Structures are given as C-alpha cells and as structure tokens.
Amino acid sequence: MAKRAATATAEFLIKAPLPVYEGDTYTVIPHEFVIAETAKNLAAQGFKVKQELYRCNMNANIAQGIYHLDYSDDPDMGMMFAWSNSYDKSMRFKCAIGGYVFVCMNGMVNGNMGAWGRKHTGSADSETTETIQTQIGKAKQYYKQLVYDKETMKTIIVDDKTRAELVGRLYFEEDLLNTEQLTLIKHQMHSPKFDYNADTKSLWALYNHITLSLHKAHPKDWLDHQRLVHWFFTQEYGIQPLVLQEEPNEVTENVQEIVQIIQPTLDNIVNITIPREDPIQEIENPFLKKDIIIKIDKPVVEQLDLLDAIKEAESEGNLNHL
C-alpha cells in the first residue's frame, strides 16, 4: 500500500535527489524545472499566485504542485493551476488549469481539456514547457467553461436514491473512490460542512462532497481523479461544452456537442427543429441574451471511459495523449 502523502515545500521538492536510469530512454523531469517553468509562464500571462501548495510521498519521487491564482470573475470560484510529476516511472508528467472553490478549497478540473500529459522520454523538458504554456495560455477560456459547468450543476436537483447510485458507481465501477472517501462523502451528504451557495440536493453540492474527499487522494492520482469525476458528471447529465475562443475572449454555443437537459423559461423561446432519431433534448444557454431550445440531429456516440484509457495507456507505455 502506498504511504500517505504529506504536505511539502518547494525547497524540499527541489532538493530531492534525481534518480539515474542508465541505458534507459526514461527522461527525468526535475521538480525544480516544473516549478520554475510554472512561475515563468504564469507571470508571462499576467497571473499572480495567491497561494502555493505542494504534496509528495516520503522521498518526493512523486510530487504535486497546486497554485491558487489571483484571478476570478465569479463569487464562488477562483482559478487554479496544478501539476503532478514523478521520478520513479509510476506516472507521466501532467498539468491542468482548473478552479478552486473559495469556501472549501476543493479543486475542479475539466475532463476534456486537451493534451495535458507528456511521457518522460527524449525531449521531455521541451514538451513539458510546451504543455505548461498551452494550459496557461488558454487559462481564461478553460475557466469560463468551469464556471458554466458549476452554474449548470446548481440547477440540477438530485434525489437521495440517485445520489447514492452515483457515488456507488464512482466507487464500484469507476474505481475513483476508496472506503475512507466514501465515509467522508456520506457524512457530508447528511451534515455538510460548507455552504456551497446552492440547494443542498443540487448536483453542485454532491460534486463538492466528492471533491472534498479527493483532498485525501494521493498526488499520483489527484489530477486524474479530479478530471475523471468531472467527466463522469458532465457525461451523466449532458452538461454542454462551450466553444472556447481566444479572440475575442468569449464563449459561444457548440450545437453539435449539446446534450444538456435544463428546464427552459417560457419567454423568448426560439425553436430550431432538425430531424433526428433519438429523443429531443432541450438546452438553455445563460450566455445568450434570450433562452433557446434547439432540437438537433445528433447520433448517439459511445463515450470513452477515460479511466480505462489512462490505465491502458500507462500499461502500454503510451503516455502522450489521453
């Protein structure tokens, strides 16, 4: 069983000895390099760090950095950048822009944020820099998506039976929770520690009960589990992806990806009907000036199980993209 991870400092991670793998294609990415590249690229994009959090295992062979950034246009959530790295070949380098909930410091990482992991071979240093730059360069667009996801989750009410089923699936089917986390989630469902500015039976409240339990996840798993939990709920409830535009820095509706089901208002409704074989689904986009119901022709596509993809890629040593 893996030893429980502990909090650390940047200095401790920097001083951790680098392993040597002679005659091996594995390239060690120093924690010091990741920390320096993160600081440089955040500054280059005008982001200031409010708080740095580091965790690692006993000898810092596996480490994690979380940066709460001084950027927010939302009352509930700020922007976060996080990375995970290893010296012992147990995981690839990975990083992501995400959000953190002010009231509880829970993380929020979108499940579909592109290529954000790099294998430790050959030009690992340059690819690590490129990956960090890509994530931070699109930070504001990614953040808009997370805010939209949050607001959508607030509108979805989940009954007790469904909440139990969802948590059970995350444990039994997706293998994203352990028994200690299950106990914590159960306690939070009955007696929440935080007010999430939403109905206590909302999907957003349940989401936070689960991400609160992920505080106990190992640095090796934390980013993947954050990402997969988010993916699980957005897929389960068809939460709408947005087209993220760099210029202008706005979000617009991606009709081809929509499977969102939300109760629309009765005023200012526009119906666009396109024949389809599967049931019509209704969506509401709060970013538009008026509500819109769109009836679209979208075939049912089998969804990729990201957890299985991660396990398969790591077992085969193919760790470039997930």
C-alpha positions as CSV (number, residue, x, y, z in Angstrom):
1,M,0.0,0.0,0.0
2,A,1.3,3.5,-0.9
3,K,2.4,5.6,2.0
4,R,0.2,8.6,2.7
5,A,1.4,11.7,1.1
6,A,2.3,14.8,3.1
7,T,2.5,18.5,2.6
8,A,5.8,19.8,1.5
9,T,7.6,23.0,0.4
10,A,9.1,24.0,-3.0
11,E,12.5,23.8,-1.4
12,F,12.0,20.3,-0.3
13,L,11.0,19.2,-3.7
14,I,13.9,21.0,-5.4
15,K,16.4,19.3,-3.1
16,A,15.1,15.8,-3.7
17,P,17.8,13.7,-5.4
18,L,17.3,12.9,-9.0
19,P,17.5,9.2,-10.0
20,V,19.8,7.9,-12.7
21,Y,18.5,5.3,-15.2
22,E,21.4,4.2,-17.2
23,G,20.7,2.7,-20.6
24,D,17.1,3.7,-20.3
25,T,15.0,6.0,-22.5
26,Y,13.2,7.4,-19.5
27,T,14.0,11.1,-19.0
28,V,13.7,12.5,-15.5
29,I,11.8,15.8,-15.4
30,P,13.1,17.7,-12.3
31,H,10.5,19.1,-9.9
32,E,12.7,22.3,-9.9
33,F,12.3,22.6,-13.6
34,V,8.5,22.3,-13.4
35,I,8.3,24.8,-10.6
36,A,10.4,27.3,-12.5
37,E,8.5,26.9,-15.8
38,T,5.2,27.3,-14.0
39,A,6.3,30.5,-12.3
40,K,7.7,31.9,-15.5
41,N,4.7,31.1,-17.7
42,L,2.1,32.3,-15.1
43,A,4.0,35.6,-14.8
44,A,4.2,35.9,-18.6
45,Q,0.4,35.6,-18.9
46,G,-0.1,38.2,-16.1
47,F,-1.3,35.8,-13.4
48,K,-0.3,36.3,-9.8
49,V,-0.1,33.4,-7.4
50,K,-2.1,33.8,-4.1
51,Q,-1.0,30.5,-2.6
52,E,1.3,27.6,-3.4
53,L,0.5,24.1,-2.1
54,Y,2.9,21.2,-2.5
55,R,2.4,17.5,-1.6
56,C,4.7,14.5,-2.1
57,N,5.4,11.0,-0.9
58,M,8.2,10.4,1.6
59,N,11.1,10.7,-0.7
60,A,9.5,13.1,-3.2
61,N,9.6,10.6,-6.0
62,I,6.0,11.6,-6.6
63,A,5.1,15.3,-6.2
64,Q,2.3,17.7,-6.8
65,G,2.0,21.4,-7.0
66,I,-1.2,23.5,-6.8
67,Y,-1.3,27.2,-7.4
68,H,-4.3,29.3,-6.4
69,L,-4.2,32.3,-8.8
70,D,-5.4,35.9,-8.2
71,Y,-8.0,35.7,-10.9
72,S,-11.7,35.4,-10.6
73,D,-14.9,37.0,-12.1
74,D,-17.1,34.6,-10.1
75,P,-18.3,34.7,-6.5
76,D,-17.8,31.0,-5.8
77,M,-14.6,30.0,-7.5
78,G,-11.1,31.2,-8.4
79,M,-8.6,29.9,-11.0
80,M,-6.1,27.2,-10.2
81,F,-3.1,25.6,-12.0
82,A,-1.9,22.2,-10.9
83,W,0.8,19.7,-11.9
84,S,1.9,16.2,-10.9
85,N,5.4,14.7,-11.6
86,S,7.3,11.6,-10.7
87,Y,10.9,10.3,-10.6
88,D,10.1,6.6,-10.3
89,K,8.3,5.9,-13.6
90,S,5.0,5.5,-11.9
91,M,3.2,8.3,-13.8
92,R,3.7,10.7,-16.6
93,F,4.1,14.5,-16.1
94,K,0.7,16.2,-16.2
95,C,-0.7,19.6,-15.6
96,A,-4.0,21.4,-16.0
97,I,-5.8,24.7,-15.4
98,G,-8.7,24.3,-13.1
99,G,-10.7,26.1,-10.5
100,Y,-10.8,26.1,-6.7
101,V,-13.9,26.7,-4.6
102,F,-13.3,29.6,-2.2
103,V,-15.3,28.2,0.8
104,C,-13.6,24.8,0.9
105,M,-10.6,25.0,-1.5
106,N,-12.0,22.0,-3.4
107,G,-10.5,21.5,-6.9
108,M,-12.3,21.5,-10.2
109,V,-10.7,20.2,-13.3
110,N,-12.5,19.8,-16.7
111,G,-12.4,16.3,-18.1
112,N,-11.9,17.4,-21.7
113,M,-9.1,20.0,-21.6
114,G,-7.0,18.5,-24.3
115,A,-3.4,17.1,-24.3
116,W,-2.1,17.9,-20.9
117,G,0.3,15.0,-20.1
118,R,3.7,14.2,-21.5
119,K,5.8,11.0,-21.3
120,H,9.3,11.0,-19.9
121,T,11.3,10.3,-23.0
122,G,13.6,12.2,-25.3
123,S,12.7,15.8,-25.4
124,A,10.7,15.7,-22.2
125,D,11.9,19.1,-21.0
126,S,10.8,21.0,-24.1
127,E,7.5,19.1,-24.2
128,T,6.8,19.8,-20.6
129,T,7.4,23.5,-21.2
130,E,5.0,23.4,-24.2
131,T,2.3,21.6,-22.2
132,I,2.5,24.2,-19.4
133,Q,2.4,27.0,-21.9
134,T,-0.6,25.5,-23.7
135,Q,-2.6,25.1,-20.5
136,I,-1.8,28.6,-19.1
137,G,-2.2,30.2,-22.5
138,K,-5.8,29.1,-22.5
139,A,-6.5,29.6,-18.8
140,K,-9.3,32.1,-19.1
141,Q,-11.2,30.1,-21.7
142,Y,-10.9,26.9,-19.5
143,Y,-12.0,28.9,-16.5
144,K,-15.1,30.1,-18.3
145,Q,-16.1,26.5,-19.1
146,L,-15.7,25.6,-15.4
147,V,-17.9,28.5,-14.3
148,Y,-20.5,27.4,-16.8
149,D,-20.3,23.8,-15.5
150,K,-20.7,25.0,-11.9
151,E,-23.8,27.1,-12.7
152,T,-25.4,24.3,-14.6
153,M,-24.8,21.8,-11.8
154,K,-26.6,24.2,-9.4
155,T,-29.7,23.9,-11.5
156,I,-29.8,20.1,-11.3
157,I,-31.5,18.6,-8.3
158,V,-30.6,15.0,-7.4
159,D,-32.7,12.9,-5.1
160,D,-31.3,10.7,-2.4
161,K,-31.5,7.5,-4.3
162,T,-29.8,8.9,-7.3
163,R,-27.0,10.5,-5.2
164,A,-26.4,7.1,-3.6
165,E,-26.3,5.4,-7.0
166,L,-23.8,8.0,-8.5
167,V,-21.4,7.7,-5.5
168,G,-21.7,3.9,-5.7
169,R,-20.8,3.9,-9.4
170,L,-17.7,6.1,-8.7
171,Y,-16.6,3.5,-6.2
172,F,-17.6,0.2,-7.7
173,E,-17.5,0.9,-11.5
174,E,-15.0,3.7,-11.9
175,D,-12.7,2.9,-9.0
176,L,-12.2,6.6,-8.3
177,L,-13.0,6.5,-4.5
178,N,-11.8,4.4,-1.6
179,T,-13.7,3.4,1.5
180,E,-12.3,6.3,3.6
181,Q,-13.6,8.7,1.0
182,L,-17.0,7.0,0.9
183,T,-17.3,7.6,4.7
184,L,-16.4,11.2,4.3
185,I,-18.9,11.7,1.4
186,K,-21.7,10.0,3.4
187,H,-21.1,12.3,6.4
188,Q,-21.1,15.4,4.1
189,M,-24.3,14.4,2.5
190,H,-26.1,14.1,5.8
191,S,-24.3,17.1,7.5
192,P,-22.5,19.4,5.0
193,K,-19.5,21.2,6.4
194,F,-19.7,24.0,3.9
195,D,-22.4,26.2,2.2
196,Y,-21.8,25.9,-1.5
197,N,-24.3,28.7,-2.4
198,A,-26.7,26.2,-3.9
199,D,-29.5,23.8,-2.9
200,T,-28.2,21.1,-0.7
201,K,-29.7,18.5,-3.0
202,S,-28.1,20.0,-6.1
203,L,-25.6,18.3,-8.3
204,W,-23.1,21.0,-7.4
205,A,-23.4,20.2,-3.7
206,L,-22.9,16.5,-4.4
207,Y,-19.9,17.3,-6.7
208,N,-18.3,19.2,-3.8
209,H,-18.9,16.5,-1.3
210,I,-16.9,14.2,-3.6
211,T,-14.1,16.7,-4.5
212,L,-13.8,17.4,-0.8
213,S,-13.0,13.7,-0.3
214,L,-10.4,13.9,-3.0
215,H,-8.2,16.1,-0.7
216,K,-7.1,12.7,0.6
217,A,-6.2,11.3,-2.8
218,H,-2.5,10.5,-3.4
219,P,-0.5,13.0,-5.6
220,K,-0.2,10.3,-8.2
221,D,-3.9,10.1,-8.6
222,W,-5.3,13.5,-7.6
223,L,-5.3,15.2,-11.0
224,D,-6.6,12.2,-12.9
225,H,-9.4,11.6,-10.3
226,Q,-10.4,15.3,-10.3
227,R,-10.6,15.2,-14.1
228,L,-12.5,11.9,-14.2
229,V,-15.0,12.8,-11.6
230,H,-15.8,16.0,-13.6
231,W,-16.0,14.0,-16.8
232,F,-18.3,11.5,-15.1
233,F,-20.9,14.1,-14.1
234,T,-20.8,16.1,-17.3
235,Q,-21.4,13.0,-19.3
236,E,-24.1,11.7,-16.9
237,Y,-26.0,14.9,-17.1
238,G,-25.0,16.0,-20.6
239,I,-23.5,19.3,-19.5
240,Q,-22.9,21.4,-22.5
241,P,-19.3,22.0,-23.8
242,L,-18.6,25.5,-25.0
243,V,-16.6,26.7,-28.0
244,L,-13.7,28.5,-26.4
245,Q,-12.4,31.4,-28.5
246,E,-9.1,33.2,-28.0
247,E,-10.0,36.3,-30.0
248,P,-12.4,37.7,-28.8
249,N,-12.2,36.1,-25.4
250,E,-15.8,35.0,-25.3
251,V,-17.7,31.7,-25.2
252,T,-20.3,30.7,-27.7
253,E,-22.6,27.7,-28.1
254,N,-21.3,24.5,-29.7
255,V,-24.6,23.0,-31.1
256,Q,-23.0,19.7,-32.2
257,E,-21.9,18.8,-28.7
258,I,-25.1,19.7,-26.8
259,V,-26.8,17.1,-24.8
260,Q,-27.9,19.4,-21.9
261,I,-31.3,19.0,-20.3
262,I,-32.5,22.0,-18.4
263,Q,-35.9,23.5,-17.8
264,P,-36.2,26.5,-20.1
265,T,-38.2,29.6,-19.4
266,L,-41.4,30.2,-21.4
267,D,-40.5,33.7,-22.7
268,N,-38.4,34.5,-25.8
269,I,-38.0,30.9,-26.9
270,V,-36.8,30.1,-30.4
271,N,-37.4,26.6,-31.8
272,I,-35.0,25.2,-34.4
273,T,-36.1,21.8,-35.5
274,I,-33.8,19.3,-37.2
275,P,-34.9,15.7,-37.7
276,R,-33.2,13.1,-35.5
277,E,-33.9,9.5,-34.5
278,D,-33.1,9.8,-30.8
279,P,-35.3,11.7,-28.3
280,I,-35.2,15.5,-28.5
281,Q,-33.2,17.1,-25.8
282,E,-33.6,20.6,-24.5
283,I,-30.9,23.0,-23.5
284,E,-30.6,26.5,-22.1
285,N,-27.6,28.8,-22.6
286,P,-27.3,31.5,-20.0
287,F,-24.6,33.3,-22.1
288,L,-27.2,34.2,-24.7
289,K,-29.4,37.2,-24.4
290,K,-32.5,35.0,-24.6
291,D,-33.3,31.4,-23.9
292,I,-33.1,29.0,-26.7
293,I,-34.4,25.5,-27.3
294,I,-32.6,23.6,-30.0
295,K,-33.8,20.4,-31.5
296,I,-30.7,18.8,-33.1
297,D,-29.8,15.8,-35.2
298,K,-27.1,14.2,-33.2
299,P,-26.4,10.4,-33.3
300,V,-25.7,8.6,-30.2
301,V,-21.9,8.1,-29.8
302,E,-20.4,5.7,-27.4
303,Q,-18.4,7.7,-24.8
304,L,-14.8,6.9,-24.0
305,D,-14.1,5.7,-20.5
306,L,-11.2,8.0,-19.6
307,L,-10.2,5.9,-16.6
308,D,-9.8,2.8,-18.7
309,A,-7.9,4.8,-21.3
310,I,-5.5,6.1,-18.7
311,K,-4.9,2.6,-17.3
312,E,-4.4,1.1,-20.8
313,A,-2.1,3.9,-21.9
314,E,0.1,3.6,-18.8
315,S,0.2,-0.2,-19.1
316,E,1.4,0.0,-22.7
317,G,3.8,2.9,-22.1
318,N,1.9,5.1,-24.5
319,L,1.5,8.2,-22.3
320,N,1.5,11.1,-24.9
321,H,-2.2,11.9,-25.1
322,L,-5.4,10.8,-23.3
